[in-house]
Amino acid sequence: MANKAMSFESAIERLEEIVRKLESGDASLDESIKLYSEGVELVGKCNKKLDDTELKIKLLTIDPDGEASESDFN
């Protein structure tokens, strides 16, 4: 299964490998099921990372008076 310490980029690369393997049709049914499960886990990890990152992004806006303000990214 997916390594919990895996970086976002490594998770995406592994997902690409899984997709290629599944699309090739070379995997047995059991291996395909394992790959699919790993892929689902990796997609969840990537989505969580993206959601967490989005929460951290702030927008810096400058009003007409030149005052800067920070707001959450929507």
C-alpha positions as CSV (number, residue, x, y, z in Angstrom):
1,M,0.0,0.0,0.0
2,A,0.9,3.7,-0.3
3,N,3.7,5.0,2.0
4,K,2.3,7.6,4.4
5,A,5.5,9.6,4.2
6,M,5.4,9.7,0.4
7,S,5.6,13.2,-1.2
8,F,2.8,14.5,-3.3
9,E,5.0,14.3,-6.4
10,S,5.9,10.7,-5.7
11,A,2.3,9.8,-5.1
12,I,1.4,11.2,-8.5
13,E,4.2,9.3,-10.2
14,R,3.1,6.1,-8.6
15,L,-0.5,6.8,-9.7
16,E,0.8,7.2,-13.3
17,E,2.6,3.8,-13.0
18,I,-0.6,2.2,-11.7
19,V,-2.7,3.6,-14.5
20,R,-0.2,2.4,-17.1
21,K,-0.1,-1.1,-15.6
22,L,-3.9,-1.3,-15.4
23,E,-4.4,0.1,-19.0
24,S,-1.8,-2.4,-20.4
25,G,-4.0,-5.3,-19.3
26,D,-0.9,-7.3,-18.3
27,A,-1.8,-7.5,-14.6
28,S,-3.7,-10.5,-13.3
29,L,-7.1,-10.0,-11.7
30,D,-5.6,-10.2,-8.1
31,E,-2.8,-7.8,-9.0
32,S,-5.3,-5.4,-10.7
33,I,-7.4,-5.3,-7.5
34,K,-4.3,-4.6,-5.4
35,L,-3.2,-1.8,-7.8
36,Y,-6.7,-0.3,-7.9
37,S,-6.8,-0.3,-4.1
38,E,-3.4,1.4,-3.9
39,G,-4.5,3.9,-6.5
40,V,-7.6,4.8,-4.5
41,E,-5.5,5.3,-1.4
42,L,-3.1,7.5,-3.3
43,V,-5.9,9.6,-4.8
44,G,-7.2,10.2,-1.3
45,K,-3.8,11.2,0.0
46,C,-3.3,13.6,-2.9
47,N,-6.7,15.1,-2.5
48,K,-6.1,15.7,1.2
49,K,-2.8,17.3,0.5
50,L,-4.4,19.6,-2.1
51,D,-7.2,20.5,0.3
52,D,-4.8,21.2,3.2
53,T,-2.6,23.4,0.9
54,E,-5.6,25.3,-0.4
55,L,-6.5,26.2,3.2
56,K,-3.0,27.6,3.7
57,I,-3.1,29.9,0.6
58,K,-4.0,33.5,1.4
59,L,-4.8,36.2,-1.1
60,L,-3.1,39.5,-0.6
61,T,-5.2,42.4,-1.9
62,I,-4.4,46.1,-2.1
63,D,-7.3,48.5,-1.6
64,P,-7.5,51.9,-3.5
65,D,-5.8,53.6,-0.6
66,G,-2.8,51.4,-0.9
67,E,-3.6,49.3,2.2
68,A,-2.8,45.6,2.0
69,S,-5.2,43.1,3.4
70,E,-5.1,39.3,3.6
71,S,-8.1,37.0,2.9
72,D,-8.6,33.3,2.6
73,F,-8.4,31.7,-0.8
74,N,-11.8,30.6,-2.2
